Amino acid sequence: MSDAALPTVAEVRAAAEAVKAALDRHLAAVESRVGDEDPAVYAAFNELAAAAEEYDELLYDRYDEVTPFEIPTPETGARYTGPAEPAAFSVLIRRDYAVVEPARLIAQAERVAAHDRDAELIDDGGTGGALGVLFGEYEADEIASRYKEFGLEEGDSTLWIAALEEASEPGEWLGSPFGQTDPQDVLHRFDVSSVFDEDAEYFEDDEHDEHDEADESPASSGLTPA
């Protein structure tokens, strides 16, 4: 980070004061909580986590130092507060792709457009138009299973199952399909990311190293016991 972009001393101090205030609010919420799942405690926890993260980032940017503590966040995100027996639900899916072979992507779209009058390749025949043609022709799940054929590379993906009080009316949410979902209504979440594979490899390597160290003896390493 350049010196011009460094946070000021005042900004770091203000962030520290925000952490102190958030600590006080969290303690007060814990002391007066009602039940094991008091929403006030949960809200205070989130505020403390956000304040601590902000302070940690500013502290590092300004002084190249970090705090000695970390406030964990739940792996599944916000705590579920929806109905115990949902009468309806929504499935929200996000899949990220990188276009690694634009020529292949465009060629596939041209092939579809050549046999389907409705599949017009617009936007000067570029990748933007090609995506419109291909996703108009194939189901998203089919593209997900054949992404290499379309010159794509998979990125992260997530699938959320969000509870509803009742089924939506036709056209009710079309103006803002994803803006009406409250994270606290998410019953189940399934994430796919290469970062999970990297974590698994890290732990496997760590276990392998520990196993090697445990097995290593003066005899096996070529040394003579004293």
Buried (B, 14 or more C-beta within 10 A) or exposed (E): EEEEEBBEEEBBEBBBEBBEEBBEBBEEBEEEBEEEEBBBBBEBBBBBBBBBBBBBBBBBBBEEEEBEEEBEEEEEEBBBEBBEEBEEBBEBEEBEBEBEBEEBBBEBBBBBBEEEEEBEBEEEBBBEBBBBBBBEBBEEEEBBEEBEEBBBEBEEBBBBBBBBEEEEEEEEBEEEEEEBBEBBBBBEBEBEBEEEEEEEEEEEEEEEEEEEEEEEEEEEEEEEEE
